């Protein structure tokens, strides 16, 4: 399974949105868990000078997504729905999202994620529903 986790990590970091816009992202995947961190930069800000909500969503959804995909070695999952709660703004430092698988059945997976600042204060949290896409993991998508 360790090889699967490393391949997922490489796939994630190679995605254009991460390698070009969130180029300072780090990811660590383990069984039913994923931890993603990145530095908050001014290019991630909205007009009021703090990180845009899309950055919160990205961190939460991606951590939950990879917590689920950690147990599927043959295909990708996709997000069916994701509920997010924003509790605190952030405009500097490193942020960390920790996602954990909470439920699995033949067709549905539910995972939660919490986003923290570098003082371990909760910035946001969310819950997502995921399904197996049937789309094989492959080198073309960076799973190598």
C-alpha positions in Angstrom: 0.0 0.0 0.0 2.9 2.4 0.6 3.6 2.4 -3.1 0.0 3.3 -3.9 0.1 6.2 -1.4 3.3 7.6 -3.0 1.8 7.3 -6.5 -1.3 9.2 -5.3 0.9 11.9 -3.8 2.9 12.3 -7.0 -0.3 12.4 -9.0 -1.7 15.1 -6.8 1.4 17.3 -6.8 1.8 17.0 -10.6 -1.8 18.3 -11.3 -1.5 21.7 -13.0 -3.5 23.5 -10.3 -1.0 22.4 -7.7 2.2 22.6 -9.7 1.3 26.1 -11.0 -1.0 27.9 -8.5 -0.4 26.1 -5.2 3.2 25.1 -6.0 4.2 25.0 -2.3 1.8 22.2 -1.5 2.8 19.1 0.5 0.8 15.9 0.9 1.1 12.7 3.0 -1.3 9.8 2.4 -1.8 6.8 4.7 -4.5 4.3 5.3 -7.9 6.1 5.3 -6.1 9.4 6.0 -4.5 12.3 4.1 -2.7 15.4 5.3 -2.2 18.4 2.9 -0.4 21.6 3.7 0.5 24.7 1.9 1.7 28.3 2.6 -0.9 31.0 2.3 0.3 33.5 -0.3 -1.1 36.9 -1.5 -2.1 35.3 -4.8 -4.6 33.2 -2.8 -6.4 36.2 -1.4 -9.8 37.8 -2.1 -10.2 41.5 -2.2 -10.4 41.8 1.6 -6.8 40.4 2.0 -7.4 36.9 3.3 -7.5 33.5 1.6 -10.4 33.0 -0.8 -13.0 30.4 0.1 -12.0 28.3 -2.9 -8.7 27.7 -1.1 -10.5 26.4 2.0 -12.6 24.1 -0.2 -9.6 22.9 -2.1 -7.7 21.9 1.1 -10.7 20.2 2.7 -12.0 18.4 -0.4 -8.6 17.2 -1.5 -7.7 15.8 2.0 -11.0 14.0 2.2 -10.8 12.8 -1.4 -7.3 11.2 -0.9 -8.4 9.7 2.5 -11.0 7.8 0.4 -8.7 7.1 -2.6 -6.1 5.6 -0.2 -8.2 2.4 0.0 -9.0 2.2 -3.8 -6.0 1.0 -5.7 -7.5 0.5 -9.1 -9.6 3.6 -9.8 -10.3 7.3 -8.9 -13.1 8.5 -6.8 -15.1 11.6 -7.5 -16.8 14.1 -5.2 -20.6 13.8 -5.1 -21.2 16.6 -2.6 -19.1 18.5 -0.1 -20.4 20.6 2.8 -18.0 23.2 4.2 -18.0 25.5 7.3 -15.7 28.5 7.4 -14.9 29.5 10.9 -11.8 31.8 10.7 -10.0 33.9 8.1 -6.3 33.3 7.3 -3.8 35.6 5.5 -0.4 34.2 6.3 1.6 31.2 7.4 1.1 27.5 6.7 -2.2 25.8 6.7 -2.9 22.0 7.1 -5.9 20.0 6.2 -6.4 16.5 7.7 -8.9 14.2 6.0 -10.2 10.9 7.3 -12.5 8.3 5.9 -15.6 7.9 8.1 -17.9 5.5 6.2 -17.6 3.1 3.3 -20.1 0.9 1.5 -20.1 -0.7 -2.0 -20.9 2.6 -3.7 -20.6 5.4 -1.2 -17.7 6.8 0.9 -18.0 9.6 3.4 -14.9 11.5 4.6 -14.4 14.5 6.9 -11.6 17.1 6.9 -10.5 19.9 9.2 -8.3 22.8 8.2 -5.9 24.3 10.7 -3.6 27.3 10.8 0.0 27.1 12.0 -1.2 27.7 15.6 -3.5 24.6 15.3 -6.6 26.8 15.3 -9.5 25.4 13.3 -10.1 27.5 10.1 -12.8 25.4 8.6 -14.2 21.8 8.4 -16.3 19.8 6.1 -17.8 16.5 5.1 -17.9 15.0 1.6 -19.6 12.2 -0.2 -17.5 10.3 -2.7 -18.1 7.5 -5.2 -15.9 5.2 -7.2 -15.6 6.7 -10.7 -14.6 3.5 -12.4 -11.9 5.5 -14.1 -8.6 3.5 -13.8 -5.6 5.1 -12.1 -2.9 5.4 -14.7 0.4 7.0 -15.7 -1.3 9.4 -18.0 -2.9 11.1 -15.0 0.4 11.1 -13.1 -0.2 7.9 -11.1 3.3 6.6 -11.6 
